[in-house]
Amino acid sequence: MSLRIRDLGYAPGVLPTGPSNSILDVPGVHISQVTVPTTSGSTARKGLTIISPRPPKDYYKPCHASSFCFNGNGELTGARQMNDWGYTNIPIAFTNSLSLGVVIDGMWDWVMDMQDDMGWGGITRARHYGTPVVGETADWLINSEVRATRLGRDDVKKCFEGLESRDDSAVVHEGQVGGGAGMTCHMFTDGTGTSSRTISSGEDSKDAYTIAALCQSNYGVLSDLVVGGVPIGRLLKKEQEARGKAANDEGSADVHGPAEVAGRTKDGSILILIITDAPLATHQLNRAARHATVGLARVGSYSAGRNFSGDIFIALSTSEHGPEQLENISFGSAASRPTQTYQTEVVKNECMDAYFCATAGVVEEAIMNSMVVGGGDNGTVAMDGTKIDGFPLERVRDLLVQYMVKI
């Protein structure tokens, strides 16, 4: 079993985790990840992660949702519809930059196949419209032959076919896996990470709500890395310099590439998906999405939200959401249609601090897990020959002990 950040002695936040400490702790959530070689004979990889907030057969049932863009040099398709309508009714996919288009096409294929199986006609398809939600980060430091990073249609189809939940014994694979394949974080190999927290639903109830995050980390420089409040990146950089490695202001040359490398190759991006089964309203989900920035800053400090970075966050709730389609109407003038409503519970405003704390905690831990699971080995060699180190697990563990981070 792969080590995670808690195995190094640091447990972010104060709330308890769910059983698997992953996004699959939220009931009904399904995930699939596909990872393939970027080119034949190369150790570099590319991939795709698909998350269905509801069981695939119920994919079209809305989930209240919102998104937040901390820095916008990246893309999340479907965000405008999500923010205007206040919900999403389609799976969410994370991949690399050049695969954005083929994943959108593949999602449309899957959606139409599902609608065919349900016997939907044209009007029903139109009334359940959902823009594909696909986010991207640029894997160009490892996958420097950029044209080779595009996935194939069969890769996307395979990923949709693999959607499974916790009840199916599914697990979230972290590190250089799925959409996170080929990514780096603070210039270490990383990629996909996840974490979860539970929040009490009341003194008279044994039940608890779950809030979880899945991130695709691909940002940051060594000198900005912080773990548990300890400036680990600066300490590692100082040690590298003491060993005589050639170093520049952003980190060591053998790990980070030449000093002139910049833009999306170095400053990267991060995608964060937050899912809860708590009945948060759209404006509350927007607030939660914004608070993902707190967790990101806990790890990335000054690397968060750089000019060339796409820091884009989604928050959604899988709680009950009635159908958005009107019932028993004839299609005449839109202005003359009757007003219909659905009932929904909403978390009280004074409860929101718990969700803000949980969001910051799961995001911080998910990012750390993406690096820890992606580390501990010899790292990888980029397609242009640049050596990308794995996260130095034992040295970080020692530094956390030295600086008394044991929680």
NORLINSUL-V410815 format. One record per residue. N is the residue number from 1. RES is the residue in one small letter. PSI is psi in whole degrees, 0 to 359 (NA if undefined). OMEGA is omega in degrees with one decimal (* if undefined). D_CENTER is the distance of its C-alpha to the mean C-alpha in Angstrom with 2 decimals. Layout:
N_RES_PSI_OMEGA_D_CENTER / N_RES_PSI_OMEGA_D_CENTER
This chain:
1_m_138_-178.4_21.42 / 2_s_145_173.8_19.05 / 3_l_152_174.3_19.27 / 4_r_177_-172.5_16.58 / 5_i_326_179.5_17.01 / 6_r_333_177.6_19.31 / 7_d_345_176.1_21.54 / 8_l_2_173.9_22.25 / 9_g_7_-179.0_23.54 / 10_y_124_178.7_20.96 / 11_a_100_-177.2_19.43 / 12_p_144_173.4_17.43 / 13_g_185_-175.7_18.52 / 14_v_346_-176.7_21.39 / 15_l_152_179.9_20.25 / 16_p_153_177.9_20.39 / 17_t_165_169.8_17.55 / 18_g_177_-174.6_17.47 / 19_p_319_-178.9_19.26 / 20_s_359_-176.8_16.55 / 21_n_46_-178.1_14.36 / 22_s_172_-179.7_11.36 / 23_i_340_179.9_9.74 / 24_l_354_174.9_12.91 / 25_d_344_174.8_15.08 / 26_v_118_-175.4_14.76 / 27_p_138_175.5_17.71 / 28_g_345_-178.6_17.49 / 29_v_134_177.2_13.83 / 30_h_148_179.8_13.94 / 31_i_153_172.4_11.79 / 32_s_142_179.8_13.04 / 33_q_135_176.8_12.39 / 34_v_134_179.1_14.99 / 35_t_129_-178.6_15.91 / 36_v_155_175.2_19.13 / 37_p_143_178.4_21.31 / 38_t_315_173.1_21.16 / 39_t_158_178.9_24.95 / 40_s_137_179.9_27.62 / 41_g_359_-179.1_28.76 / 42_s_146_174.5_25.70 / 43_t_348_178.5_23.46 / 44_a_147_-176.6_20.59 / 45_r_162_176.2_18.00 / 46_k_166_-178.0_15.67 / 47_g_190_-173.6_13.55 / 48_l_137_172.5_11.46 / 49_t_129_176.7_8.98 / 50_i_131_177.5_10.19 / 51_i_125_172.9_9.64 / 52_s_113_-177.6_12.88 / 53_p_333_177.4_13.15 / 54_r_165_174.8_16.82 / 55_p_142_-175.2_18.95 / 56_p_323_-179.6_19.24 / 57_k_340_179.5_22.84 / 58_d_22_-172.6_21.85 / 59_y_328_-171.6_18.94 / 60_y_353_-180.0_21.02 / 61_k_127_-169.9_21.51 / 62_p_149_168.4_19.91 / 63_c_128_173.3_17.30 / 64_h_138_-173.2_17.74 / 65_a_160_174.1_14.88 / 66_s_163_177.7_14.46 / 67_s_160_178.5_12.45 / 68_f_134_178.5_13.11 / 69_c_111_177.7_13.49 / 70_f_320_171.8_14.36 / 71_n_136_-160.8_15.45 / 72_g_21_178.9_15.83 / 73_n_63_-179.6_16.33 / 74_g_184_-175.5_13.73 / 75_e_137_167.4_13.30 / 76_l_104_-178.6_11.62 / 77_t_152_179.2_14.41 / 78_g_356_-176.3_15.66 / 79_a_324_-178.9_14.76 / 80_r_317_177.1_18.50 / 81_q_317_-179.8_19.43 / 82_m_315_-176.5_16.83 / 83_n_328_177.6_18.24 / 84_d_315_-175.2_21.80 / 85_w_337_-179.9_21.92 / 86_g_12_177.1_19.77 / 87_y_166_170.4_18.09 / 88_t_148_-178.7_16.20 / 89_n_45_-175.0_17.90 / 90_i_152_177.0_16.00 / 91_p_167_-178.8_13.13 / 92_i_135_-177.2_9.77 / 93_a_140_174.3_9.17 / 94_f_133_-178.6_7.24 / 95_t_193_178.3_10.09 / 96_n_168_-169.2_12.44 / 97_s_313_-175.0_14.56 / 98_l_349_179.2_17.69 / 99_s_2_-177.4_16.29 / 100_l_312_-176.0_15.20 / 101_g_315_-177.4_18.67 / 102_v_330_177.6_19.21 / 103_v_321_174.3_16.04 / 104_i_313_178.4_17.29 / 105_d_315_-178.6_20.67 / 106_g_326_177.2_19.54 / 107_m_319_175.8_17.83 / 108_w_317_178.8_21.12 / 109_d_314_-179.0_23.06 / 110_w_315_179.7_21.31 / 111_v_313_-178.4_21.75 / 112_m_325_175.9_25.37 / 113_d_318_178.1_26.06 / 114_m_320_179.4_24.89 / 115_q_324_174.6_27.08 / 116_d_317_-178.9_29.93 / 117_d_329_178.9_29.78 / 118_m_356_178.0_30.07 / 119_g_28_-179.1_32.98 / 120_w_139_172.2_31.65 / 121_g_183_-174.2_33.83 / 122_g_318_-178.6_33.11 / 123_i_317_-179.9_33.42 / 124_t_319_176.6_31.10 / 125_r_316_-176.3_28.43 / 126_a_321_-177.5_28.87 / 127_r_340_177.0_28.74 / 128_h_28_-176.9_25.38 / 129_y_141_172.6_23.87 / 130_g_126_177.0_20.14 / 131_t_130_177.9_18.66 / 132_p_135_179.4_15.96 / 133_v_102_-176.8_12.45 / 134_v_126_177.2_11.12 / 135_g_156_-177.0_9.04 / 136_e_150_166.5_10.13 / 137_t_153_-172.0_10.50 / 138_a_115_-177.7_14.00 / 139_d_39_-166.9_14.85 / 140_w_349_175.3_18.43 / 141_l_316_176.3_19.36 / 142_i_311_-178.6_19.29 / 143_n_70_-173.1_19.80 / 144_s_343_170.6_22.53 / 145_e_82_-165.1_24.33 / 146_v_322_-178.5_22.05 / 147_r_336_-177.3_23.86 / 148_a_355_-173.3_23.09 / 149_t_350_-177.3_19.30 / 150_r_130_176.2_19.51 / 151_l_164_174.9_18.80 / 152_g_161_179.4_21.63 / 153_r_325_179.1_22.00 / 154_d_328_176.9_22.75 / 155_d_318_-179.3_19.43 / 156_v_315_179.4_17.68 / 157_k_317_179.2_20.36 / 158_k_321_-178.9_20.00 / 159_c_315_178.7_16.30 / 160_f_323_-179.7_17.20 / 161_e_340_-175.7_20.16 / 162_g_7_-177.3_18.22 / 163_l_125_-179.9_16.34 / 164_e_160_-179.6_17.21 / 165_s_179_175.7_16.85 / 166_r_324_178.5_17.85 / 167_d_339_176.4_21.36 / 168_d_9_-176.3_21.32 / 169_s_25_177.3_20.57 / 170_a_154_173.2_17.14 / 171_v_157_173.4_14.94 / 172_v_117_177.4_11.42 / 173_h_133_-173.9_12.33 / 174_e_170_-179.5_10.84 / 175_g_220_-174.9_11.83 / 176_q_64_-173.3_13.17 / 177_v_148_177.0_12.23 / 178_g_219_179.0_10.98 / 179_g_337_179.8_9.06 / 180_g_353_178.6_8.92 / 181_a_135_179.1_12.70 / 182_g_3_-177.4_14.72 / 183_m_161_175.6_12.47 / 184_t_152_177.4_13.90 / 185_c_122_-172.9_13.22 / 186_h_32_175.9_16.48 / 187_m_20_167.9_18.06 / 188_f_155_175.1_17.48 / 189_t_135_177.9_15.98 / 190_d_226_176.0_12.47 / 191_g_260_-174.5_9.25 / 192_t_137_175.2_6.96 / 193_g_158_-178.1_7.18 / 194_t_161_177.6_7.57 / 195_s_162_179.9_10.37 / 196_s_161_175.0_12.54 / 197_r_154_174.2_15.66 / 198_t_145_-177.7_18.71 / 199_i_130_-178.1_20.77 / 200_s_141_176.6_24.41 / 201_s_7_177.1_25.49 / 202_g_151_-175.9_29.09 / 203_e_332_-176.7_31.97 / 204_d_7_-176.9_33.63 / 205_s_138_175.6_30.70 / 206_k_351_-178.3_29.42 / 207_d_160_175.7_26.17 / 208_a_151_173.1_23.04 / 209_y_157_178.9_19.93 / 210_t_140_171.3_16.50 / 211_i_135_-173.0_13.39 / 212_a_160_178.6_10.16 / 213_a_147_166.8_6.59 / 214_l_128_-179.3_3.77 / 215_c_153_168.5_2.50 / 216_q_97_-171.2_4.42 / 217_s_133_179.8_7.44 / 218_n_57_-172.5_10.55 / 219_y_168_160.3_12.80 / 220_g_156_176.8_15.83 / 221_v_161_-174.0_19.33 / 222_l_315_-172.5_21.01 / 223_s_343_-178.5_23.24 / 224_d_356_-175.4_20.57 / 225_l_129_178.1_18.85 / 226_v_135_176.2_19.58 / 227_v_118_178.7_19.36 / 228_g_32_-179.2_20.93 / 229_g_357_-179.9_22.73 / 230_v_130_-179.8_24.28 / 231_p_68_-174.4_24.14 / 232_i_318_-178.5_23.30 / 233_g_315_180.0_22.72 / 234_r_323_177.6_26.12 / 235_l_316_178.5_27.80 / 236_l_320_179.2_26.56 / 237_k_318_179.1_27.60 / 238_k_321_178.0_30.97 / 239_e_321_177.3_31.51 / 240_q_316_180.0_30.83 / 241_e_322_179.3_33.36 / 242_a_331_177.8_35.82 / 243_r_358_176.1_35.66 / 244_g_13_177.4_36.67 / 245_k_143_173.6_33.57 / 246_a_127_-176.8_33.52 / 247_a_151_173.5_31.00 / 248_n_184_-174.5_30.13 / 249_d_338_-176.0_28.68 / 250_e_359_179.8_25.07 / 251_g_187_-174.8_25.50 / 252_s_146_-172.2_27.47 / 253_a_322_-176.1_28.53 / 254_d_332_178.9_28.02 / 255_v_320_-166.1_24.35 / 256_h_359_-178.1_23.40 / 257_g_174_-177.0_25.63 / 258_p_156_-173.9_28.50 / 259_a_331_-175.4_28.67 / 260_e_351_178.4_28.81 / 261_v_129_-179.5_25.38 / 262_a_198_-179.7_23.26 / 263_g_205_-175.4_21.25 / 264_r_340_177.4_17.88 / 265_t_323_-178.1_19.04 / 266_k_313_-172.9_19.02 / 267_d_339_167.8_17.21 / 268_g_212_-179.1_14.06 / 269_s_170_170.7_10.95 / 270_i_135_172.8_7.47 / 271_l_135_179.5_4.75 / 272_i_127_175.6_3.60 / 273_l_125_177.9_4.53 / 274_i_127_-179.6_7.71 / 275_i_138_175.4_10.29 / 276_t_155_172.0_13.87 / 277_d_2_175.6_17.18 / 278_a_146_-177.8_19.09 / 279_p_75_175.9_20.92 / 280_l_135_175.9_19.45 / 281_a_169_-174.8_20.94 / 282_t_316_-178.7_19.31 / 283_h_329_177.3_20.44 / 284_q_323_176.8_19.17 / 285_l_324_175.8_15.64 / 286_n_320_177.7_15.95 / 287_r_318_177.7_17.17 / 288_a_316_179.0_14.34 / 289_a_319_178.4_11.80 / 290_r_326_-178.4_14.22 / 291_h_351_170.7_14.36 / 292_a_333_178.8_10.82 / 293_t_328_179.5_12.94 / 294_v_314_178.5_15.10 / 295_g_320_177.8_12.73 / 296_l_316_-178.7_11.73 / 297_a_332_177.6_15.50 / 298_r_330_179.5_16.41 / 299_v_315_-168.3_15.12 / 300_g_349_-178.0_15.42 / 301_s_243_-173.0_18.56 / 302_y_355_176.0_20.07 / 303_s_345_-177.6_17.41 / 304_a_131_172.5_15.13 / 305_g_34_177.9_15.67 / 306_r_164_-173.2_18.12 / 307_n_317_-176.9_20.05 / 308_f_10_-175.8_18.49 / 309_s_145_171.4_14.86 / 310_g_102_-179.8_12.45 / 311_d_97_-168.9_10.55 / 312_i_129_-171.2_9.24 / 313_f_144_176.1_7.94 / 314_i_142_170.7_8.56 / 315_a_134_179.9_10.47 / 316_l_159_179.5_12.57 / 317_s_135_178.0_15.32 / 318_t_8_179.2_16.71 / 319_s_168_-175.3_20.11 / 320_e_132_179.0_23.14 / 321_h_114_-177.5_23.29 / 322_g_163_179.2_26.54 / 323_p_140_-179.9_27.01 / 324_e_347_-176.7_27.00 / 325_q_138_176.0_29.88 / 326_l_151_-179.2_33.42 / 327_e_143_171.0_35.79 / 328_n_53_178.5_39.32 / 329_i_157_170.3_39.64 / 330_s_145_-174.3_41.39 / 331_f_93_173.2_39.78 / 332_g_221_178.6_41.99 / 333_s_134_178.6_41.38 / 334_a_327_-177.4_37.99 / 335_a_339_-176.2_39.92 / 336_s_3_-178.3_42.00 / 337_r_146_-178.9_39.33 / 338_p_159_175.4_39.47 / 339_t_125_176.0_36.99 / 340_q_154_-177.2_35.17 / 341_t_165_168.8_32.77 / 342_y_157_-178.0_30.55 / 343_q_142_176.8_30.22 / 344_t_146_172.6_27.11 / 345_e_154_176.9_26.66 / 346_v_134_176.4_24.96 / 347_v_139_179.2_24.15 / 348_k_149_-175.1_26.76 / 349_n_321_-176.9_26.02 / 350_e_356_175.1_27.33 / 351_c_350_-166.4_24.73 / 352_m_335_-178.8_21.78 / 353_d_323_178.7_21.97 / 354_a_322_-179.3_20.77 / 355_y_327_175.0_17.56 / 356_f_314_178.8_17.16 / 357_c_316_-179.6_17.84 / 358_a_319_179.4_15.51 / 359_t_312_179.2_12.56 / 360_a_319_-178.6_13.52 / 361_g_315_-177.8_14.05 / 362_v_326_178.6_10.93 / 363_v_313_177.9_8.87 / 364_e_314_-177.3_11.70 / 365_e_322_178.6_11.90 / 366_a_317_178.8_8.41 / 367_i_314_179.0_8.99 / 368_m_319_178.5_12.50 / 369_n_324_-179.8_11.89 / 370_s_325_179.1_10.11 / 371_m_316_-176.9_13.39 / 372_v_314_-179.8_15.81 / 373_v_328_178.1_15.12 / 374_g_356_-176.7_15.18 / 375_g_200_176.2_18.46 / 376_g_2_177.9_21.82 / 377_d_205_-177.9_23.31 / 378_n_9_-178.8_24.79 / 379_g_214_179.3_21.61 / 380_t_164_175.9_21.94 / 381_v_123_179.8_24.21 / 382_a_165_-175.9_22.94 / 383_m_338_177.5_24.79 / 384_d_7_177.6_27.07 / 385_g_354_178.5_27.97 / 386_t_133_178.9_26.03 / 387_k_125_176.3_25.27 / 388_i_115_-177.4_21.76 / 389_d_153_166.2_22.12 / 390_g_159_179.9_20.12 / 391_f_128_-175.4_19.34 / 392_p_85_-169.9_22.87 / 393_l_307_-174.9_22.47 / 394_e_321_-179.8_26.12 / 395_r_320_177.8_26.78 / 396_v_320_177.0_23.90 / 397_r_316_179.9_25.16 / 398_d_319_-179.6_28.63 / 399_l_323_178.2_27.67 / 400_l_322_175.5_26.00 / 401_v_316_-179.2_29.24 / 402_q_320_-178.8_31.34 / 403_y_18_170.5_29.80 / 404_m_39_173.0_30.01 / 405_v_96_179.3_26.34 / 406_k_96_-174.4_26.77 / 407_i_NA_*_25.24
